[in-house]
Amino acid sequence: MRAWRGPDEDPRPAADGAGLRGADTAAAIRDAGIDLDPEPPGRHRHGDLEHEHAHAHPHLRSEPDQIPVTGIVGAGAVGTALGVALTRAGWPIHAVASRDPERRERFRRAVEGTRAFAEATALIEEVELIVLAVPDDAVAPLAATLRMYSGQAMVHTSGALGAEALTPAMAAGTQVGAFHPLVAFADTERAVEALRGATVAIEGDDQLAALLARMAETIGAVPVRLAPGSKAAYHAAAVLAAGGFVALLDAIAELGRVAGLDERGSLAIYGPLVEQTLGNARALGIPRALTGPITRGDRGTLDAHLAALRAHAPRVLPLYRAAAIREIELAVARGTLTPAAATDLRSSLASED
Ligand SMILES: NC(=O)c1ccc[n+]([C@@H]2O[C@H](COP(=O)([O-])OP(=O)(O)OC[C@H]3O[C@@H](n4cnc5c(N)ncnc54)[C@H](OP(=O)(O)O)[C@@H]3O)[C@@H](O)[C@H]2O)c1
């Protein structure tokens, strides 16, 4: 992974001090030994694109070195939060396209002064930078229905797709890229807050990447470029860290119910343990953060857990087993579990009754 800015450069300060959190994240990335050498700087201006190519159009154009006229397609979780964050940080959103009147109106209430369209084709007539914040599966089909004008750039916010998904919308003198914030967009205000200090994986040629880096820094985020071919693994890790972790919390809450706790009770009781474990992993490294019966080769406890799960929460069993197998590997590698004890534990996990 490659962060956009050099080690001694501070992120561009955002209007509301958002750059401070970005600086913290950049420092943590640097401390983790991740390559922070900046790419050769591109020109920071979208409007330098040639306009005399075919498929020219008199859409609104920014002045040199100004923020490009920006539009967002999709008023869902990501589109709305990005719209709010960018506008608050001084990067205006000129237009939004959403097919759903209610979502359109909600976006307009959240991001005042925005023009709202039902179709992306109408938005393209007005803006220079088009952000497609639509579901992954809709990105390529939607791009295939659009054709950019020279001087325009289009990016999507997907973590799973490369910029090439947008190629069908390209014409001479246009650019495509990606702008993927590593944030769980569960709630608009919480996501706007979380964008400060989050990493944003950007893709595009040097000129577009420089513009996207500036856009990320405006909202206090840290732009990064991923090594070629690594995007799917990077995104799968993000999905485990967000959705996968929620699945784990759900299983914890299910077991909590067996012990008489409601969801709030489980979060109150197990939440501090989760935070402590994350803190231990950060301070000591992941292997040393591993605690519990597996590290000790405590087969009796493991068997008791499996019996309780079979009796009271059988749907949790597959997740418990999968985690235990990974824990055994960690404990063996750490040297706290002998291979013989590991075999014992694995046979408990493999037994069906
Ligand atoms: N959610 C996250 O935590 C997260 C994090 C990082 C990145 N992302 C990525 O961001 C993108 C958007 O995710 P999201 O969570 O914001 O999705 P979402 O909440 O479901 O919103 C998607 C938006 O796209 C519009 N849309 C759906 N299908 C469309 C189509 N065929 N043509 C045009 N518009 C369509 C929706 O409908 P309307 O047009 O009716 O409004 C909606 O406004 C995805 O690529 C996702 O992988 C998500």
The ligand as an SDF file (V2000), in Angstrom:
LIG
                    3D

 48 52  0  0  0  0  0  0  0  0999 V2000
  -21.7110    0.9330    2.6420 N   0  0  0  0  0  0  0  0  0  0  0  0
  -20.4150    0.9570    2.9420 C   0  0  0  0  0  0  0  0  0  0  0  0
  -20.0130    0.8420    4.1100 O   0  0  0  0  0  0  0  0  0  0  0  0
  -19.4050    1.1750    1.8350 C   0  0  0  0  0  0  0  0  0  0  0  0
  -18.0820    1.5130    2.1880 C   0  0  0  0  0  0  0  0  0  0  0  0
  -17.1680    1.8120    1.1860 C   0  0  0  0  0  0  0  0  0  0  0  0
  -17.5660    1.7120   -0.1500 C   0  0  0  0  0  0  0  0  0  0  0  0
  -18.8300    1.3280   -0.4670 N   0  0  0  0  0  0  0  0  0  0  0  0
  -19.1940    1.2370   -1.8870 C   0  0  0  0  0  0  0  0  0  0  0  0
  -19.9620    2.3830   -2.2600 O   0  0  0  0  0  0  0  0  0  0  0  0
  -20.9340    2.0050   -3.2730 C   0  0  0  0  0  0  0  0  0  0  0  0
  -22.3270    2.3980   -2.8230 C   0  0  0  0  0  0  0  0  0  0  0  0
  -22.6330    1.6800   -1.6480 O   0  0  0  0  0  0  0  0  0  0  0  0
  -23.8110    2.1690   -0.6610 P   0  0  0  0  0  0  0  0  0  0  0  0
  -23.6090    1.4200    0.6050 O   0  0  0  0  0  0  0  0  0  0  0  0
  -23.9070    3.6680   -0.6250 O   0  0  0  0  0  0  0  0  0  0  0  0
  -25.0980    1.5850   -1.4050 O   0  0  0  0  0  0  0  0  0  0  0  0
  -26.6140    1.9920   -1.1580 P   0  0  0  0  0  0  0  0  0  0  0  0
  -26.7990    2.6150    0.1810 O   0  0  0  0  0  0  0  0  0  0  0  0
  -27.4090    0.8000   -1.5160 O   0  0  0  0  0  0  0  0  0  0  0  0
  -26.8660    3.1460   -2.2190 O   0  0  0  0  0  0  0  0  0  0  0  0
  -26.7400    2.9260   -3.5690 C   0  0  0  0  0  0  0  0  0  0  0  0
  -27.3510    4.0510   -4.3680 C   0  0  0  0  0  0  0  0  0  0  0  0
  -27.2170    3.7390   -5.7580 O   0  0  0  0  0  0  0  0  0  0  0  0
  -28.4760    3.8220   -6.4060 C   0  0  0  0  0  0  0  0  0  0  0  0
  -28.5780    2.7290   -7.3730 N   0  0  0  0  0  0  0  0  0  0  0  0
  -28.7740    1.4220   -7.1300 C   0  0  0  0  0  0  0  0  0  0  0  0
  -28.7990    0.7370   -8.2670 N   0  0  0  0  0  0  0  0  0  0  0  0
  -28.6160    1.6330   -9.2610 C   0  0  0  0  0  0  0  0  0  0  0  0
  -28.5720    1.5450  -10.6600 C   0  0  0  0  0  0  0  0  0  0  0  0
  -28.7180    0.3740  -11.2970 N   0  0  0  0  0  0  0  0  0  0  0  0
  -28.3730    2.6760  -11.3780 N   0  0  0  0  0  0  0  0  0  0  0  0
  -28.2340    3.8520  -10.7430 C   0  0  0  0  0  0  0  0  0  0  0  0
  -28.2800    4.0120   -9.4180 N   0  0  0  0  0  0  0  0  0  0  0  0
  -28.4700    2.9010   -8.6880 C   0  0  0  0  0  0  0  0  0  0  0  0
  -29.5080    3.6230   -5.3200 C   0  0  0  0  0  0  0  0  0  0  0  0
  -30.7670    3.9530   -5.7400 O   0  0  0  0  0  0  0  0  0  0  0  0
  -31.4610    5.3360   -6.1770 P   0  0  0  0  0  0  0  0  0  0  0  0
  -30.9550    5.7540   -7.5240 O   0  0  0  0  0  0  0  0  0  0  0  0
  -32.8570    4.9080   -6.2280 O   0  0  0  0  0  0  0  0  0  0  0  0
  -31.1860    6.3510   -5.1180 O   0  0  0  0  0  0  0  0  0  0  0  0
  -28.8380    4.2740   -4.1100 C   0  0  0  0  0  0  0  0  0  0  0  0
  -29.0810    5.6460   -4.0590 O   0  0  0  0  0  0  0  0  0  0  0  0
  -20.7260    0.5040   -3.5140 C   0  0  0  0  0  0  0  0  0  0  0  0
  -19.8610    0.3450   -4.6050 O   0  0  0  0  0  0  0  0  0  0  0  0
  -20.0640    0.0320   -2.2350 C   0  0  0  0  0  0  0  0  0  0  0  0
  -19.2490   -1.1200   -2.4400 O   0  0  0  0  0  0  0  0  0  0  0  0
  -19.7620    1.0700    0.4960 C   0  0  0  0  0  0  0  0  0  0  0  0
  1  2  1  0
  2  3  2  0
  2  4  1  0
  4  5  1  0
  4 48  2  0
  5  6  2  0
  6  7  1  0
  7  8  2  0
  8  9  1  0
  8 48  1  0
  9 10  1  0
  9 46  1  0
 10 11  1  0
 11 12  1  0
 11 44  1  0
 12 13  1  0
 13 14  1  0
 14 15  2  0
 14 16  1  0
 14 17  1  0
 17 18  1  0
 18 19  2  0
 18 20  1  0
 18 21  1  0
 21 22  1  0
 22 23  1  0
 23 24  1  0
 23 42  1  0
 24 25  1  0
 25 26  1  0
 25 36  1  0
 26 27  1  0
 26 35  1  0
 27 28  2  0
 28 29  1  0
 29 30  1  0
 29 35  2  0
 30 31  1  0
 30 32  2  0
 32 33  1  0
 33 34  2  0
 34 35  1  0
 36 37  1  0
 36 42  1  0
 37 38  1  0
 38 39  2  0
 38 40  1  0
 38 41  1  0
 42 43  1  0
 44 45  1  0
 44 46  1  0
 46 47  1  0
M  CHG  2   8   1  16  -1
M  END
$$$$
